[in-house]
Amino acid sequence: MNSEVSWILTARLATTDPKTFEGLMVEMVKAVQHLQGNTSAYVWYLSEDGQFCEIFSSFKDSNAALLHLNWLSNSYAHEFMDALHPSSMTVYGKPSYELRNALASLSPKFVQTVGGFAR
């Protein structure tokens, strides 16, 4: 298998203003798309009731994921936590020890690939 690492972060919206959420999402998606070439997917989903968000992120490898986390911490951490309260996270692939440690505060569930394919 390859070294790709992905995750789904589930969060409750902390803001009742949909423009705050939407503005943050649009800004962050644009920034990741333009600045992080080793991010292969970065997709935000919103529940029908508008109370929960899921963010799917996929990276070339653990180093790219760590770069994303450092960028988030230095650029959007305050705004992100004002808008979203993370409630769960599932990490896919084989994250490095450093990435596992960086994600530890979110108490993620780790699952490894055992078969299949992606096109």
Stockholm file with secondary structure:
# STOCKHOLM 1.0

chainA/1-119         MNSEVSWILTARLATTDPKTFEGLMVEMVKAVQHLQGNTSAYVWYLSEDGQFCEIFSSFKDSNAALLHLNWLSNSYAHEFMDALHPSSMTVYGKPSYELRNALASLSPKFVQTVGGFAR
#=GR chainA/1-119 SS CCCCEEEEEEEEECCSCHHHHHHHHHHHHHHHHHHCTTEEEEEEEECTTSSEEEEEEEESSHHHHHHHHHHHHHHTHHHHHHHEEEEEEEEEECCCHHHHHHHGGGCCEEECCCSCCCC
#=GC SS_cons         CCCCEEEEEEEEECCSCHHHHHHHHHHHHHHHHHHCTTEEEEEEEECTTSSEEEEEEEESSHHHHHHHHHHHHHHTHHHHHHHEEEEEEEEEECCCHHHHHHHGGGCCEEECCCSCCCC
//
